[in-house]
Amino acid sequence: LPGVKDAQVAAQIGVGGGLERVVVHLYLAEGASSGENGLGTRLIEPVAPVLIMGESPRQDGFSSFPQDSLTWRVKSLVADFYGIEPEAVIVSIAG
């Protein structure tokens, strides 16, 4: 995948001998960890803290960072490859 330098994958086999879980640890390429995510967009720069009064806004189903998109793409790719549910794929990203 663009922006990914390396990946380590571990599979967990269940009691019955079937694939239970896949853990993927991604290492981003140089440009990806410094702002470029490899998808043609830039990561959002941090802003000064703000005070929110009242009820906090909901963020259900909202992908705030392009890395969330990368995580989703990897989960989907691995799940399709192994024929498992995306919830059985755990993805972590290191810079």
N, C-alpha and C positions, 0 to 999 in steps of 0.2 A: 504494500500500500504506500502511496506517496506520503512522505514525511516520517515514515517509520524506518529507523536504521536497523533494528534488530528486534527479535521477539523470542521469548522463552515460553514453552507450552508444557503443561503437565496435565495428564489425564488421570482421573480417579475412577477406578473400576468398582462397581457395586458388588454386593454379596453374591448375586446371581451370575456374575461374570460380565454384565453389560456395562456400557459406559454410563457413568453417573454424573460426572462433572468434568469440565475442561477449564483450566486456569491459564490465562494468557497474560504475560507481562510484556508490555511494549516499551521499547527504548526509542525515543524520538530522535530524528536527525538533527544536526546542529541548528539549522534554520528554524525548525519546528519549535525547539525549546526556547528560542529567543524572540518569538513573536509570530513566525510563520508556522502554520499548522500543516503545511503540505497539501492543503486543499484549495489553494488559491485565495485564501482570505487571511486576514491578520487577526490575532487574538485581541480582545478588548483590553485596553490599557486601564490600570486601576484609577479610581477617582477618589476624591476626598470623602471621608465619612459624612453621612447625613443623618439627621434625626427624623424618624418617622413617628408621628403621633397617631394614636388610635389603632385600629386593627391593621395588622400587617397584610400586604397583598399576597394573593395566592400565586404559586408558580407551578401548579400541576401541569405536567406535559410540556413545559417550556424548557427548551434547550438553550441555556444562557451562554455556553462557550462552544466553539467549534470542536474541542476535544470530546464533548459529549457526542457529537456526530461521529467522530472517529471510533469511539467506544461502541456505539450502536452498530456501525458498519462491521467492525470486527466480530461482535457478538453474532450478527446475522450471518456473516460469512462462515464462521466456525460452526454454528448451529446447522446451517444447510449442509456443510461438508460432512459432518458426523451424523446427521439425521437426528439431532436432539433439539429440545426446546431452547430458545435464547436465554431463558432464565437459568439454565444449567451451565452457562458460559460466564465466567468471571473474568473481567478485563481490568488491569491496572496499567497506568501510564507513568513512566519515569522520564525525566528530561534528559 
